[in-house]
Amino acid sequence: MSADLFQTETPMNQLSPRALAFLGDAVFSLAVREWLIRHYPGDQKALHNQLTRLTCAQAQAYLLNMVILPLLTEAELALVKQGRNAPVSVGRRREQKTYRNATAFEVLLGDLYLNHKIRLNILWQSVETWLKITVEAV
């Protein structure tokens, strides 16, 4: 493991949208896991069920369109558009638009994690509000 893995800013401007989505998916999953453990400690099965519900493509697409999109800068919106246009493999019964939006959300998170951690933390506050409302609604 590299000693500087978790440095504040890691410029990686040449990554493809697929690579950013791969990273963004991991960032979101880890952040939601940590949030769940901090706010709703419980048995592992309940935590896993919540995690699955909160990190699925439908949830990510909703978060992007209803929570995050109105808060984005022009540069972030361009990144989201690039993510939406990235090739996505979708199962036969899945809605492609949902997966494209989820991929765009992951691309945004991947880029913000690598290059703009302060901005990621600002946007995360809105995500936390959504998480709390969504978890309590069950």
Buried (B, 14 or more C-beta within 10 A) or exposed (E): EEEEEEEEEEEBEEBEBBBBBBBBBBBBBEBBBEBBEEEBEEEEEEBEEBBEBBBEBBBBBBBBBEBBBEEBEEEBEEBBEBBBEBEBEBEEEEEEEBBBBBBBBBBBBBBBBBBBBEBBEEBBEBBBEBBEEBBEEE
